[in-house]
Amino acid sequence: MAFTTSLQPRLLSSFLGERVVQSAASPLQPLHRSGRPSSKDGSTRVPRALSNIADILFNKRNRPGLQSNKRKPLQPGKVSPRRPVPSHVMRPPYVNTRQSPGIASGPEIHDARGVQCMRASGKLAAEVLSFAGSLVKPGITTDEIDQAVHQMIIDHGAYPSPLGYGGFPKSVCTSVNECICHGIPDSRPLEDGDIINIDVTVYLNGYHGDTSATFFCGDVDEDAKSLVQVTHDCLQKAISLCAPGVEYNRIGKTIHDHADKFKFGVVRQFVGHGVGRVFHADPVILHNRNNERGRMVLGQTFTIEPMLTMGSINSVIWADNWTAVTEDGSLSAQFEHTILITENGAEILTQC
């Protein structure tokens, strides 16, 4: 089904400004650098045209894993002050400005030195993520996870990329339960049965490494485990097809096809992106079926980061202008890797 330009959803990468892109048979639209959404009532509803169809097809609100009396709706906690970074640590250019740099035009393609730097930043990001995941247990706060992540990153001479990006106040994103992405670490303790996505990006020697994973907290129910496993599998299937000359739109088709088998929704509003010397660059990587043009190039680095839901794929943005939660309170999971396109396919840079 074709959608008119006026119904096109905004597609937001982790920490991107808005970009409208081609979906179904609609024409390709230009990039808009208009920053993040805002609303008088403190929340913003993302356009619904695409996601309504998914809800009709799968009627996911009848699934047992949606918001219930067993799980309290996520509420914002207290956010601690911004943590300092030693002066000797190299900072990305956007630090200390509140303007989101948006997306840099052109892909991130690297020479031999650039590839080695990307491997180093990716390796550190993976190690930090693994450490952060080991901290997940009932009772720990997401602010305590942020503190530990922050310390590990600066101890390795790197900068936590989210800190100060467009005013983001913390060093890592912690997205619990119905939070799709961009959760701000705060005073809320994790509870038994929660799932939490931890999104780590480090800036090391002038290059960003970006990765995330969803972890179980205590005893998690089978529906949540299934959502997390299928999301992980979607990422792996998408990475397996990547190679020079492959069309980017095959990523979205592969993810969407696999998610459909389990009747999970695929979030459209948040996308993968080129990454390297800049935090966000072309190409925009859609995780749903699409007609985007463009092919992968040898030596290129970008992220794939599918977000799946048990229910509605629409998001509501909290008053902090960052935290994106499912509008029906259903669970969401995400996994992400930074990959390098090589002669033999794709090398996962953010893998321990």
C-alpha positions in Angstrom: 0.0 0.0 0.0 1.3 3.5 -0.9 1.3 6.3 1.6 1.3 10.0 0.7 4.1 12.3 1.8 1.9 13.8 4.5 1.5 10.4 6.1 5.2 9.5 6.1 6.5 8.7 9.6 9.5 10.4 11.0 12.4 8.1 11.3 14.7 8.7 14.2 18.0 7.0 14.7 19.6 6.8 18.1 20.2 10.5 18.7 19.2 11.7 15.2 17.1 14.6 14.0 14.2 13.8 11.7 14.4 12.2 8.3 11.6 11.2 6.0 12.4 8.4 3.7 10.9 6.2 1.0 8.5 3.5 2.2 6.3 1.2 0.0 5.8 3.0 -3.3 6.0 6.6 -2.1 8.7 9.0 -3.4 11.9 9.6 -1.6 11.8 12.7 0.6 14.7 14.9 1.7 16.4 15.1 5.1 15.0 17.4 7.7 17.3 18.7 10.4 14.5 19.9 12.7 15.7 18.4 16.0 13.6 16.4 18.4 9.8 16.5 19.0 8.1 18.5 21.6 4.6 18.9 22.9 2.7 21.1 25.3 1.5 18.1 27.3 5.0 16.7 27.6 4.6 13.8 25.1 4.6 13.4 21.4 2.8 10.7 19.4 4.6 9.5 16.3 2.4 9.3 13.2 0.3 6.1 13.0 -0.3 5.4 9.3 2.1 2.4 8.9 1.7 0.9 12.4 -2.1 0.8 12.3 -1.9 -1.8 9.5 0.4 -4.0 11.6 -2.0 -3.8 14.5 -4.9 -4.8 12.3 -3.1 -7.7 10.7 -1.8 -9.2 14.0 -4.1 -7.8 16.7 -1.2 -7.9 19.0 -3.0 -6.2 21.8 -4.6 -9.6 22.6 -1.2 -11.1 23.3 -0.6 -12.1 26.9 2.7 -10.1 27.1 1.2 -6.6 26.9 0.9 -4.2 29.8 -0.9 -6.0 32.7 -1.5 -5.6 36.4 1.7 -7.6 37.1 4.0 -5.0 35.6 3.7 -1.3 36.6 4.0 1.2 33.8 7.4 2.7 33.5 7.7 6.1 35.3 10.6 8.6 35.2 12.9 8.6 38.3 15.4 11.2 39.5 18.3 11.9 37.2 21.6 12.6 38.9 24.0 15.4 37.8 26.1 15.0 34.6 29.3 13.0 35.3 32.7 14.7 34.6 35.2 13.5 32.0 38.9 14.1 32.5 40.3 16.9 30.4 42.8 14.7 28.6 40.1 12.5 27.0 39.4 13.4 23.4 35.8 14.8 23.0 33.6 14.6 19.9 32.9 18.0 18.3 29.3 18.1 19.5 30.1 18.1 23.2 29.0 21.2 25.1 26.5 22.2 22.5 22.8 21.4 22.7 22.4 21.2 19.0 21.9 17.8 17.5 24.4 17.4 14.6 21.8 15.4 12.7 23.2 13.0 10.1 26.3 13.6 8.0 25.9 13.1 4.3 28.0 10.4 2.7 28.9 7.0 4.1 31.7 6.2 6.5 34.3 4.4 4.4 37.7 3.7 5.9 41.3 3.2 4.9 43.5 0.6 6.7 44.1 2.9 9.6 40.5 3.8 9.9 39.5 0.1 10.0 42.0 -0.5 12.8 40.5 2.5 14.8 37.0 1.2 14.2 38.0 -2.3 15.4 39.4 -0.7 18.6 36.4 1.4 19.4 34.1 -1.5 18.5 36.0 -3.8 20.8 35.9 -1.4 23.7 32.1 -0.8 23.2 31.5 -4.6 23.2 33.5 -5.0 26.4 31.7 -2.2 28.1 28.3 -3.6 27.1 29.3 -7.0 28.4 30.3 -5.5 31.7 27.1 -3.4 31.9 25.0 -6.5 31.3 26.7 -8.4 34.1 25.5 -5.7 36.5 21.8 -6.3 35.7 20.0 -7.7 38.7 16.9 -6.8 40.8 17.5 -3.7 42.9 20.3 -2.0 40.9 19.3 1.4 39.5 19.9 2.4 35.9 21.9 5.4 37.3 24.3 2.9 39.0 24.7 1.2 35.7 25.4 4.5 34.0 28.0 5.3 36.7 29.8 2.0 36.1 29.7 2.4 32.4 31.0 6.0 32.5 33.9 5.0 34.7 35.0 2.1 32.6 34.9 4.1 29.4 37.0 7.0 30.7 39.4 4.6 32.4 40.1 3.3 28.9 40.8 6.9 27.6 37.6 7.1 25.7 34.5 9.4 25.8 31.0 8.1 26.3 29.4 9.3 23.0 25.8 9.9 24.3 27.0 12.3 27.0 26.2 15.8 25.8 24.9 14.8 22.4 22.1 17.3 21.8 21.9 17.7 25.5 21.5 14.0 26.4 22.5 14.0 30.1 24.0 10.5 30.6 26.7 8.2 29.3 24.6 5.3 28.3 20.9 4.6 27.3 19.0 2.2 29.5 15.6 1.3 28.1 13.4 -0.8 30.4 10.4 -2.9 29.5 8.1 -0.8 27.2 10.9 1.7 26.5 11.8 1.3 22.9 15.1 3.3 23.1 16.8 6.4 24.5 15.9 5.7 28.1 17.8 8.1 30.5 19.4 6.3 33.5 17.8 7.4 36.7 16.9 6.3 40.3 14.4 3.6 39.4 15.6 0.2 40.7 15.3 -2.7 38.3 12.7 -5.3 39.3 12.5 -9.0 39.0 11.0 -9.8 35.5 12.2 -6.7 33.8 14.0 -6.6 30.5 16.5 -3.8 29.8 18.2 -2.7 26.7 21.6 -1.1 27.3 23.0 1.0 24.5 26.7 1.8 24.6 28.7 4.0 22.3 32.3 5.0 22.9 34.5 7.6 21.1 38.0 6.3 21.0 40.9 8.0 19.1 38.3 9.9 17.0 36.1 7.0 16.1 32.7 5.8 17.5 31.8 2.2 18.3 28.1 1.6 18.8 26.3 -1.5 20.2 23.4 -2.5 22.4 21.7 -5.7 23.8 18.7 -6.5 25.8 19.2 -8.3 29.1 17.0 -10.3 31.5 16.6 -9.1 35.1 15.8 -12.0 37.4 13.0 -14.4 36.4 11.6 -13.2 33.0 8.4 -14.7 31.6 8.4 -16.8 28.4 6.7 -14.2 26.2 9.4 -11.6 27.0 12.2 -14.3 26.4 10.7 -15.0 23.0 10.6 -11.3 22.1 14.2 -10.9 23.1 15.4 -14.0 21.2 13.5 -13.1 18.0 15.0 -9.6 18.1 18.5 -11.0 18.5 17.9 -13.4 15.6 16.6 -10.6 13.4 19.9 -8.8 13.8 22.0 -11.9 13.1 20.0 -12.7 10.0 20.3 -9.2 8.7 24.1 -9.1 9.3 24.5 -12.5 7.5 23.4 -11.1 4.2 25.6 -8.0 4.2 28.4 -7.8 1.6 29.7 -5.4 -1.0 27.0 -4.6 -3.6 24.0 -5.8 -1.5 21.1 -3.4 -1.4 20.3 -1.9 2.0 16.6 -2.6 1.7 17.3 -6.3 2.0 18.1 -5.6 5.7 14.6 -4.4 6.4 12.9 -7.2 4.5 14.9 -9.8 6.3 14.1 -8.4 9.7 10.4 -7.8 8.9 9.9 -11.3 7.4 11.4 -13.0 10.5 9.4 -10.8 13.0 6.2 -11.5 11.1 6.6 -15.2 11.7 6.3 -14.6 15.4 3.7 -11.8 15.1 6.0 -9.2 16.6 5.9 -5.6 15.4 8.9 -3.8 13.8 9.4 -0.2 14.9 9.7 2.2 12.0 10.5 5.5 13.7 14.0 4.6 14.8 16.7 3.5 12.3 20.3 2.3 12.0 23.0 4.6 10.5 26.5 5.0 9.3 29.0 5.4 12.1 32.7 6.1 12.4 34.4 9.4 12.6 30.9 10.9 13.1 28.3 9.5 15.4 25.6 9.4 12.7 26.1 9.3 8.9 24.5 7.9 5.8 23.1 5.4 5.1 19.9 5.3 7.0 19.2 1.7 7.7 15.5 0.9 7.8 14.4 -2.2 9.8 11.1 -2.7 8.0 10.3 -3.5 4.4 11.1 -0.5 2.2 12.2 0.6 -1.3 15.3 2.6 -0.2 18.0 2.7 -2.9 21.7 2.2 -2.4 24.2 -0.6 -2.0 26.8 -1.5 0.5 30.4 -0.5 -0.2 33.7 -2.2 0.7 35.3 -0.6 3.8 32.0 0.9 5.0 30.8 0.9 8.6 27.2 1.2 9.8 24.8 -0.1 12.5 21.9 -2.4 12.3 19.6 -2.1 15.4 16.2 -3.6 15.1 13.5 -2.8 17.7 10.6 -5.2 18.0 7.4 -4.9 20.1 4.7 -7.2 21.4 2.1 -4.7 20.6 1.8 -1.3 19.0 4.8 0.0 17.0 3.8 3.6 17.8 5.9 5.5 20.3 5.2 8.2 22.8 8.1 10.6 23.7 8.3 11.6 27.3 8.7 15.2 28.5 12.5 14.7 28.6 12.4 14.7 24.7 14.3 11.5 24.7 12.6 8.5 26.2 10.5 6.6 23.7 7.9 4.2 25.0 5.3 2.0 23.2 2.0 3.8 23.2 0.1 0.7 24.6 2.7 -0.2 27.2 3.8 -3.4 25.5 7.3 -4.7 25.8 10.0 -3.8 23.4 13.5 -5.3 22.7 16.5 -4.2 20.7 19.9 -5.5 19.6 22.6 -3.5 17.8 26.0 -4.1 16.2 28.4 -1.9 14.2 29.5 -3.8 11.2 32.3 -3.4 8.6 31.7 -4.4 5.0 34.6 -6.6 3.8 35.3 -8.7 0.7 34.0 -11.8 2.5 30.8 -10.2 3.8 30.4 -8.4 7.1 32.7 -8.2 10.1 31.0 -7.5 13.4 33.1 -4.9 15.1 31.2 -4.8 18.4 31.6 -8.4 19.4 33.7 -9.7 22.3 
